[in-house]
């Protein structure tokens, strides 16, 4: 029964993750914690599922020529080293502090999305003119991705929308490319520090693959407006879920 449960969880979160470009870890992690999975195992299993999903998602988006691969690589270059740092901090944080920080992150992301809505159709933020900016954001994204095992997607998308003013579908695909690399780094970091527990992750891999195929199809079919709305609804739901856990 547990095997089927983990498969279905990975399937559903990967559909949403590949569809919105968030990876799915931001949904998967709190669900696993709510089920009583230990913090380290939950973060590693989340990263493993996200990486598997991202492989298939990125291959599909790349064939469609969807997303800004160059920008994604710039962000990923500096995000990978700090992912290791985030994973190390994860092992040291008390769970109460960990959950508080996770909730605070969701609030910040919601604030960014509200701000983005007010700046609709404006030109890219002046920060995007500086070549160093993608690398600076990469440092922050990598640390948070490693800390929470979320792949970085939920953090990348608001930045791509607000600072670089990409449209929703381009941002989703670009975020998926970043997520592929940051989730791989997360897996490597947990393996190095001895936190690689495959006990539940192995059942989640098939769900991640199928979910990626479904999610990318939905991304192609639905209008950008609905993708943006669903992303905001997701952030609100995650904040509510975090309150329940606290």
Beta strands, then each sheet from edge to edge (+ up, - down):
end
